[in-house]
Amino acid sequence: MGGLSTRFKWLRRRRKREPAAGEAVDRRTLLMGAAATAGVVAAGTSPAIASPGSAKTPALTAVALAPAQTPDPIPATQVSVVPTGEIKKTNAQAVFEDMNLRLSKVNLFEDLQVAMTLVDDFMGNTSTSGTIGQLGWALPTGATGTAVTAVGASEPGIFVVGTGTSASGWHGINLGSNNLVGSPLFMCEWRLKLTNLNSALEKYSCWFGLHNSTTAVEPTAGFYFRYTAADGPCWQAACADGGTPNAANTNVVANADFHRFRITCDGGGVARFYIDDNLAALIFDSLPSTSRYTPNLMIRKTTGTTARTVRVDYFAMRYEQPR
């Protein structure tokens, strides 16, 4: 506060004090330009009403201007600068990555020539098939469970898919009729949470990722995570190419918290499964070749009549397809 007070006193002194003849010009001259006001400073008149015959003053020099431009000293501790968006990284590669992210919206146009990029944060307020989220997710025909937008969620954009109370209730969401094929280079990520875990009396199964199931049963094609009573407490990673899936135990115990689930394919026969950025499984066999699949999440009740749900926060995918 002391610094601000000192600065205001200086301003008041500057306003009261008029420049003497032959002294440096005032602030108006600095703002408007010495050439425009040199002929009127001595007379103390405005440039707009100056007399054409006004006497000329001596030429202004940097030496003459210097005293008038030097305010009362302000301690360095009273001065601070907070850069907006400054890149502070010192590693060259990190700087390049940061700049690439800043230009990502521009890069997206060129990227469309070789890949499809989809992102959905489920910010819509509808549960009608074909209009869910920003991408227009569809509901499977014949589902007996529930699919609704979350009300009063602490996180923005949550869609809830549930089994209902039927002992075999099921539901899901998907992005079309299995319009992806093969095992190209891609990345797919979901952020979601299970609201309940399996118990002796209440059991259910969940499959999500890129797969072809439309009735909430084990997919026969695609790349996906699954949680089932038969697998035990841990998440499983799976790939299928038109038949029985090749599954791998991630050894990550499921819980009722939000997690990020990522699936990548290198286009060379290796699928990687990550949970919260940690590599959880590698699969080399049964990757789809000609089998088709789509972004898909399914849940089905297998024991008991207490509803079970999955809360989906976001979905993102980049899928290479040169065109």
C-alpha positions as CSV (number, residue, x, y, z in Angstrom):
1,M,0.0,0.0,0.0
2,G,2.9,2.4,0.7
3,G,4.1,2.1,-2.9
4,L,0.6,3.1,-4.2
5,S,0.4,6.1,-1.9
6,T,3.9,7.3,-3.0
7,R,2.8,7.0,-6.7
8,F,-0.4,9.0,-6.1
9,K,1.5,11.8,-4.3
10,W,3.8,12.1,-7.3
11,L,0.8,12.4,-9.6
12,R,-0.7,15.2,-7.5
13,R,2.6,17.1,-7.5
14,R,2.9,16.8,-11.3
15,R,-0.7,18.2,-11.7
16,K,0.0,21.3,-9.5
17,R,3.3,22.2,-11.1
18,E,3.4,24.0,-14.4
19,P,6.6,23.8,-16.6
20,A,8.7,26.9,-16.5
21,A,10.0,28.6,-19.7
22,G,12.9,26.7,-21.2
23,E,12.2,23.7,-19.0
24,A,11.3,20.2,-20.3
25,V,7.8,19.7,-21.7
26,D,4.8,18.3,-19.8
27,R,3.1,14.9,-20.2
28,R,0.9,16.1,-23.0
29,T,4.0,16.7,-25.2
30,L,5.3,13.2,-24.5
31,L,1.9,11.7,-25.6
32,M,1.2,13.9,-28.6
33,G,4.8,14.4,-29.9
34,A,7.4,17.1,-29.4
35,A,7.0,18.4,-32.9
36,A,3.3,19.0,-32.6
37,T,3.5,21.0,-29.4
38,A,6.9,22.6,-29.3
39,G,5.4,26.0,-30.4
40,V,2.8,26.2,-27.7
41,V,4.5,24.9,-24.5
42,A,6.0,28.2,-23.6
43,A,2.7,30.0,-24.0
44,G,0.8,27.2,-22.0
45,T,-1.9,27.0,-24.6
46,S,-3.6,24.1,-26.3
47,P,-2.4,23.1,-29.8
48,A,-5.9,23.5,-31.1
49,I,-6.0,27.2,-30.3
50,A,-2.4,28.2,-30.5
51,S,-1.6,31.4,-32.3
52,P,0.2,31.0,-35.6
53,G,2.6,33.7,-34.5
54,S,3.6,32.1,-31.3
55,A,7.3,32.3,-30.5
56,K,9.3,29.2,-31.1
57,T,11.1,27.5,-28.2
58,P,14.6,26.0,-28.3
59,A,14.8,22.6,-29.8
60,L,13.9,19.8,-27.4
61,T,16.6,17.2,-26.6
62,A,16.7,13.9,-24.8
63,V,18.8,15.5,-22.1
64,A,16.2,18.2,-21.5
65,L,13.3,15.7,-21.4
66,A,15.0,13.3,-19.0
67,P,14.3,15.2,-15.7
68,A,10.6,15.5,-16.4
69,Q,10.3,11.8,-17.2
70,T,11.8,10.6,-13.9
71,P,9.2,10.0,-11.2
72,D,9.8,9.5,-7.5
73,P,11.6,6.2,-7.0
74,I,9.4,3.1,-6.5
75,P,11.0,0.2,-4.6
76,A,11.5,-2.9,-6.8
77,T,9.5,-4.9,-4.2
78,Q,6.5,-2.9,-5.1
79,V,6.6,-3.9,-8.8
80,S,5.5,-7.3,-10.1
81,V,4.7,-8.7,-13.5
82,V,2.6,-11.8,-14.0
83,P,2.9,-13.1,-17.5
84,T,-0.2,-14.7,-19.1
85,G,0.5,-18.0,-20.8
86,E,4.2,-17.7,-20.6
87,I,6.1,-20.9,-21.6
88,K,8.5,-21.4,-18.7
89,K,9.9,-24.8,-19.7
90,T,13.6,-25.0,-20.3
91,N,13.7,-28.3,-22.1
92,A,13.5,-27.8,-25.9
93,Q,11.4,-30.8,-26.6
94,A,8.9,-29.8,-23.9
95,V,8.6,-26.3,-25.5
96,F,7.9,-27.9,-28.9
97,E,5.2,-30.0,-27.4
98,D,3.6,-27.0,-25.7
99,M,3.6,-25.0,-28.9
100,N,2.2,-27.9,-30.8
101,L,-0.7,-28.1,-28.3
102,R,-1.3,-24.4,-28.7
103,L,-1.6,-24.8,-32.4
104,S,-3.7,-28.0,-32.2
105,K,-6.8,-26.4,-33.5
106,V,-5.0,-25.4,-36.6
107,N,-3.3,-28.8,-37.0
108,L,-6.7,-30.5,-36.7
109,F,-7.6,-29.4,-40.2
110,E,-4.6,-31.0,-41.8
111,D,-5.0,-34.0,-39.5
112,L,-8.5,-34.7,-40.9
113,Q,-6.7,-35.9,-44.1
114,V,-5.3,-38.9,-42.2
115,A,-7.3,-39.4,-39.1
116,M,-10.7,-39.0,-37.4
117,T,-10.8,-37.2,-34.0
118,L,-13.8,-37.4,-31.8
119,V,-14.4,-35.8,-28.3
120,D,-17.5,-35.9,-26.1
121,D,-17.8,-34.4,-22.6
122,F,-21.6,-35.3,-22.5
123,M,-22.6,-31.7,-21.7
124,G,-26.0,-32.1,-23.4
125,N,-29.2,-32.4,-21.4
126,T,-31.0,-35.2,-23.4
127,S,-31.3,-39.0,-23.1
128,T,-33.0,-39.5,-26.5
129,S,-31.3,-42.0,-28.7
130,G,-29.2,-40.3,-31.4
131,T,-29.0,-36.9,-29.5
132,I,-26.9,-37.9,-26.5
133,G,-23.9,-35.7,-25.9
134,Q,-22.1,-33.7,-28.6
135,L,-21.6,-36.7,-30.8
136,G,-25.2,-38.0,-30.7
137,W,-24.8,-41.4,-29.1
138,A,-27.4,-44.0,-29.8
139,L,-29.2,-46.4,-27.4
140,P,-29.4,-50.1,-28.3
141,T,-32.8,-51.5,-29.4
142,G,-34.6,-53.6,-26.8
143,A,-32.6,-52.4,-23.7
144,T,-34.4,-52.7,-20.4
145,G,-32.2,-50.7,-18.2
146,T,-31.7,-46.9,-17.8
147,A,-29.8,-44.2,-19.7
148,V,-30.0,-40.6,-18.3
149,T,-28.1,-37.4,-17.9
150,A,-26.8,-37.0,-14.3
151,V,-28.6,-34.4,-12.2
152,G,-26.6,-32.2,-9.8
153,A,-23.3,-33.9,-10.6
154,S,-20.2,-32.3,-9.2
155,E,-18.3,-33.0,-12.5
156,P,-19.5,-31.2,-15.7
157,G,-21.2,-33.5,-18.2
158,I,-22.0,-36.9,-16.8
159,F,-24.1,-39.6,-18.5
160,V,-25.4,-42.5,-16.5
161,V,-26.0,-46.0,-17.9
162,G,-27.7,-48.5,-15.7
163,T,-29.2,-52.0,-15.4
164,G,-32.4,-51.2,-13.8
165,T,-33.8,-53.5,-11.2
166,S,-34.5,-56.5,-13.4
167,A,-32.3,-59.5,-12.7
168,S,-31.1,-59.4,-16.3
169,G,-31.6,-55.7,-17.1
170,W,-29.2,-54.1,-19.5
171,H,-28.4,-51.0,-21.4
172,G,-25.6,-49.1,-23.3
173,I,-24.6,-46.3,-25.6
174,N,-22.8,-46.5,-28.9
175,L,-21.7,-44.4,-31.9
176,G,-23.2,-46.3,-34.8
177,S,-23.4,-49.6,-36.5
178,N,-19.8,-50.9,-36.2
179,N,-18.3,-48.5,-38.7
180,L,-14.6,-49.1,-37.6
181,V,-12.5,-51.9,-38.9
182,G,-9.1,-53.5,-38.4
183,S,-6.2,-52.5,-36.2
184,P,-4.9,-49.2,-37.5
185,L,-3.0,-46.6,-35.4
186,F,-5.4,-45.2,-32.8
187,M,-6.0,-43.9,-29.3
188,C,-9.2,-44.2,-27.4
189,E,-9.9,-42.9,-23.9
190,W,-12.8,-43.0,-21.5
191,R,-13.2,-41.5,-18.0
192,L,-15.8,-43.2,-16.0
193,K,-16.6,-44.9,-12.7
194,L,-18.6,-47.9,-11.4
195,T,-21.0,-46.9,-8.8
196,N,-21.0,-50.3,-7.1
197,L,-18.9,-53.4,-7.2
198,N,-19.9,-57.1,-7.5
199,S,-20.9,-59.0,-4.4
200,A,-22.2,-62.4,-3.7
201,L,-25.8,-61.4,-4.1
202,E,-25.5,-58.5,-6.6
203,K,-23.5,-59.1,-9.8
204,Y,-23.2,-57.4,-13.1
205,S,-20.9,-57.1,-16.1
206,C,-19.6,-54.1,-18.0
207,W,-17.7,-53.8,-21.4
208,F,-16.5,-50.5,-22.8
209,G,-14.0,-49.3,-25.4
210,L,-14.3,-50.1,-29.1
211,H,-16.4,-53.2,-29.6
212,N,-19.4,-54.7,-31.4
213,S,-21.8,-55.8,-28.7
214,T,-25.4,-54.5,-29.1
215,T,-27.1,-56.5,-26.5
216,A,-24.8,-56.2,-23.5
217,V,-23.1,-59.6,-23.9
218,E,-19.4,-60.4,-24.4
219,P,-18.2,-58.6,-27.6
220,T,-16.8,-60.7,-30.4
221,A,-14.8,-57.9,-32.1
222,G,-12.9,-54.9,-30.9
223,F,-10.6,-53.6,-28.2
224,Y,-12.2,-53.1,-24.7
225,F,-12.0,-53.2,-20.9
226,R,-14.3,-55.4,-19.0
227,Y,-15.5,-55.9,-15.4
228,T,-17.3,-59.2,-14.7
229,A,-18.0,-61.3,-11.6
230,A,-16.3,-64.3,-13.4
231,D,-13.1,-62.4,-13.7
232,G,-12.8,-61.5,-10.0
233,P,-12.1,-58.1,-8.6
234,C,-9.7,-56.8,-11.3
235,W,-10.2,-55.0,-14.6
236,Q,-9.5,-57.1,-17.7
237,A,-8.2,-56.0,-21.0
238,A,-9.5,-57.8,-24.1
239,C,-9.2,-58.0,-27.9
240,A,-11.4,-60.0,-30.2
241,D,-11.4,-60.7,-34.0
242,G,-14.8,-62.2,-34.7
243,G,-14.9,-64.8,-31.9
244,T,-13.7,-65.6,-28.4
245,P,-11.7,-62.7,-26.9
246,N,-8.1,-62.8,-25.9
247,A,-8.2,-61.3,-22.4
248,A,-5.4,-60.2,-20.0
249,N,-5.7,-59.5,-16.3
250,T,-4.6,-55.9,-15.6
251,N,-4.2,-56.7,-11.9
252,V,-5.8,-53.4,-11.1
253,V,-8.6,-53.8,-8.6
254,A,-11.8,-52.1,-9.5
255,N,-13.3,-49.6,-7.2
256,A,-16.1,-47.0,-7.2
257,D,-13.9,-44.0,-8.1
258,F,-13.4,-42.2,-11.5
259,H,-10.5,-43.5,-13.6
260,R,-9.1,-42.8,-17.0
261,F,-9.1,-45.9,-19.3
262,R,-7.0,-45.6,-22.5
263,I,-6.5,-48.1,-25.3
264,T,-3.9,-47.6,-28.0
265,C,-3.0,-49.6,-31.1
266,D,0.4,-49.1,-32.8
267,G,-0.9,-50.2,-36.2
268,G,1.7,-53.0,-36.1
269,G,-0.1,-55.7,-34.0
270,V,0.2,-54.5,-30.5
271,A,-2.6,-53.1,-28.3
272,R,-1.8,-51.3,-25.1
273,F,-4.2,-50.8,-22.2
274,Y,-3.7,-48.0,-19.6
275,I,-5.4,-47.1,-16.4
276,D,-4.7,-43.6,-15.1
277,D,-1.7,-43.3,-17.4
278,N,-0.2,-46.5,-16.1
279,L,0.4,-49.4,-18.6
280,A,-1.8,-52.2,-17.4
281,A,-1.8,-54.8,-20.2
282,L,-0.3,-55.6,-23.6
283,I,-2.1,-57.8,-26.1
284,F,-0.5,-59.2,-29.2
285,D,-3.1,-61.7,-30.4
286,S,-6.7,-61.6,-31.6
287,L,-6.5,-57.9,-32.7
288,P,-9.3,-57.2,-35.2
289,S,-8.3,-57.7,-38.9
290,T,-11.6,-57.5,-40.9
291,S,-13.9,-57.5,-37.9
292,R,-16.0,-54.3,-37.3
293,Y,-16.7,-52.4,-34.1
294,T,-17.6,-48.9,-32.8
295,P,-17.2,-46.7,-29.6
296,N,-19.4,-48.7,-27.3
297,L,-20.3,-49.2,-23.6
298,M,-22.6,-51.9,-22.3
299,I,-23.7,-53.0,-18.8
300,R,-25.8,-56.1,-17.8
301,K,-27.2,-57.4,-14.5
302,T,-26.5,-61.1,-13.9
303,T,-27.5,-61.7,-10.3
304,G,-29.9,-59.8,-7.9
305,T,-32.4,-57.0,-8.5
306,T,-30.5,-53.9,-7.2
307,A,-29.7,-51.5,-10.0
308,R,-26.1,-51.0,-11.0
309,T,-24.8,-48.0,-13.0
310,V,-21.8,-46.6,-14.8
311,R,-21.1,-42.9,-14.8
312,V,-19.4,-41.7,-18.0
313,D,-17.5,-38.4,-17.8
314,Y,-15.9,-38.1,-21.2
315,F,-14.9,-40.0,-24.4
316,A,-12.1,-39.2,-26.8
317,M,-10.6,-41.0,-29.8
318,R,-8.1,-40.4,-32.6
319,Y,-8.4,-43.0,-35.3
320,E,-6.0,-43.0,-38.3
321,Q,-7.7,-43.5,-41.7
322,P,-5.8,-41.9,-44.6
323,R,-8.2,-40.3,-47.1
